[in-house]
């Protein structure tokens, strides 16, 4: 112990410099970590989903929309998923279905969703015709912004 104290007294300036550099290194590490972030502080959507719990679209509502769409004679398959504030539907139509008839597939969607749900969620619809590789006009996309009343194709 005496040897350590003797060494510290002899090299007091070097010891102080090393301690100061160590403290500065720790402070810089903390500062850089806060600036860059670790990526685990919040959701990928930030605060864009505020209020989603009030609107809360239920899976049963999406299933009802899919069932109503399947009642259309041209529709073969309907899948759906929600990503944040966007509802995505993928509809596969029968070969030979005209583009105009495909656009009519989305009509039940706007009647089943409530006014509050239509005003909160964006809706995307992807219409494909998988059985007919050279089908003209397919695949096609429709999009309805939450502030809009109709789809844009």
N, C-alpha and C positions, 0 to 999 in steps of 0.2 A: 504494500500500500504506500509505503514511504517513497518507493521508486517512482510510482505513478505521480504522486504529488510533486516530486522533484522534476519530473519530465514536464508536467503541466506548467510549473512556474518558469521553467527555462523557455518553453515554447508557447507562452500565453497568447501572443498575437496570432500565431498560426491556428491555435485551437479556436479562438474567437472567430476567425475568418471561416474556418470549416463549419462551425455551428451556424453562422449567418448564412452561408451558402446552402446548408442543409435545409434551413427554414425557408429560404427563398425558393428552393426546388420544390418543396412540398406545396407552397402557396401557388406557384406556377402550375403544378400538376392539377390542383383543385380548380384553378381558374380555367385552364384549357378543357378540363372535363365538363365544367358547367357550360362553356361556350359551345362545344361540339355536341354535348348531350350523349347519353348512352342509348337513346332510342326506346327506352322503356318507360318514359314518363307519362305517356298518354296513348290514346288511340291514333290510328293513322288518319282519322277524319278530323282531328282537332275538335273544335267546338261546332262544326257544321251539322252535327246530329242533335244539337240541343232541341228539346221538345219532342223527340221521336217517341218517348215513352207515353206522351199524351195522345198521340195519334195511333200508335201501336197497331199496325196492320197484322191481322191474324192469319195463320196458315189456312184456316178454314175458308176465309174469304178468297184467298188465291186459288184454292182447290175448287171453289164454286165457280170462279171465273174460268178456270181450265175446263171444267165440266160443261159449262155453257158454250164455250168455244168448240168443244168436241161435238156438240150437237149439230154444228154446221156440216153439211154433207161433204164439203171440200177438205175438212181438217182430218188429218190422220193421227197426229201426235202433238201434244202440247206439254212443254216443260216450263218451269218458272224458278226464279231465284231472286232474292233481295240482296242488294249490295249497297249498304248505307241508305241513302234516300232515293235509290233507283230500283224500280221493279223491272226485271228483265223477263220477257216471255220469248220462247222459241217455238214457232209453229211450223210443222211440216204439213204441206198440203198435197193433195192428190195430183197426179200428172194431168196436165191439160187444164188446170185451174187458171182462169184469167186473172190478171193483176187486179182488176176491179173487184172481182169476187173475193180475192185474198184480203183486200183492204176492209171488206165488210166483216171479216172475222173478229175485229177488235170492238165491234159495237157493244157486245154484252159487258165488256170491261168497264166502260164508262157509266153504265147504268148500275152496276153492282157496287162499285166503289162509292163511298160516301163523299159528300162535298169536301169535308175536312181531309180525307185521304187523297183526293184528287188535287187539293191545294197544297199538299205537303210533299208528295212523292212525284218524281219524274218517272215516266214509263217509256221503256224501249221495247220494241217488238221486232223480232227477226223472223222473217217468213222464208222458208226454204221449200224446195221440191226435190227431195233426195232421190226419188225413183227415176226422175228424168234429168239426166246429166246436162242436156243442152236446152233446158227450159229457159225460154226468153223472159227476162224480167226478174229472174230469181238468181241468187237470194236478194231479198229486198228488206230494207230497214224502215221502221216507222218510229218516230220519237214524239212524245208529248211532254213539254216542259210543265212544271207545276203551275205556272201562271197562264198557260194556254188552255183553250177549251177543246182543241182538236189536235189530231196527229199531223205531223209533217212527214211526207214520204220521200 
